[in-house]
Amino acid sequence: MSETVMQIRDLGLEFPTPRTLVDVIRRRPARVVRALNGVSLTLEKGETLGVVGESGCGKSTLARCIVRLYKPQHGGIHYRGEDIFASESKHDRDYNRRVQMMFQDPYSSLNPRMSAGQILEEALRVHGMRPEKEIPARVAELLDLVRLPQDAAAKLPHEFSGGQRQRIAIARALAVEPEVLIADELVSALDVSVQAQVVNLLLTLQEELDLTILFVAHDLRLVRHVSNRVAVIYLGRIVEIGDSETLFASPSHPYSHALLSAAPSLDPDEKGNAIRLEGELPSPLNVPPGCPFHVRCPHATDICRKDVPALRPIEGRGEVACHHAEEVKHHA
């Protein structure tokens, strides 16, 4: 039986925008960017949950809420049954240690004046992970864990390649012995050949250390390779979530189907069958009423324009937020 590590319930986050001169003259209130609109997820122990969607859909905002860089206005996140935004601060240090985030650009997240060894030592000292005399040996272990040579400890971040810097970022996250890793576009800045190396390393470490991973990415082939389950986000809402192979083989939401059909295939004989979505992604400043996808959906009806569809289970196909999921059968 699976063990739930984290529960995200009805998460909502809005960012106010500065009022323009016209807003002031016309006495209009400041507009808000609706980044997350009722996101609900569970994260099971030992799994990799992929989160996909177009740029600006709220993927990275969700990741930042989980590590408390943003505090949502609505809903909540519970880790091991405890509200991570509760006023009691006694669990703060422990949560920060147990849930670690790795960013897209490892260079900007690593101190350029500190060597790789010093970066790892700092993480170990701040969280009291080892007695002082054991820290050098632990640094050596961490470098070995991410397949870096021991002389890497003396080098500064700019002396490494992008893939090596990302390995240092992974080692720093692992230094505090986390249970959950949040990978926000972890390899999108790397060459394709290096991406595979880093992702395969991450999967190996997951198995060795029994890690739970939330993998945020826009590369669908990569998400399919690493994920047990996949959540598809559109304009701050989850529109479909389910088993990775099932969702990729037969997506149930029109948006998921369009997203997957547009992904490049590794099969040279496969002809392009990309579904062209009408119009642009609506602005999060002005989310359409009803189903937010209805303005681009070829299957939209009147109910789609009025009522927001709830995320509901569809037999054998995970959960889908679509009024017409049963009628609209897809085979990607």
ABEGO torsion letter per residue (X at the ends): XBBBABBBBGBBBBBBBBBBAAAAAAGBBBBBBBABBGBBBBBBBGBBBBBBEBBGAGAAAAAAAAAGABBBABEBBBBGGBBAABABAAAAAAAAAABBBBBABAAAABBAABBAAAAAAAAAAAAGABBAAAAAAAAAAAAAAAGBBAAAAABBAAABBAAAAAAAAAAAAAAAGBABBBBBGAAAABBAAAAAAAAAAAAAAAAAAGBBBBBBBABAAAAAAABABBBBBBGGBBABBBBAAAAAABBABAAAAAAAAABBBABAABBBABBBBBEBBBBAABBBBEBAAAAABAABBAAAAABBBBBBBBBGAEBBBBAAAAABBBBX
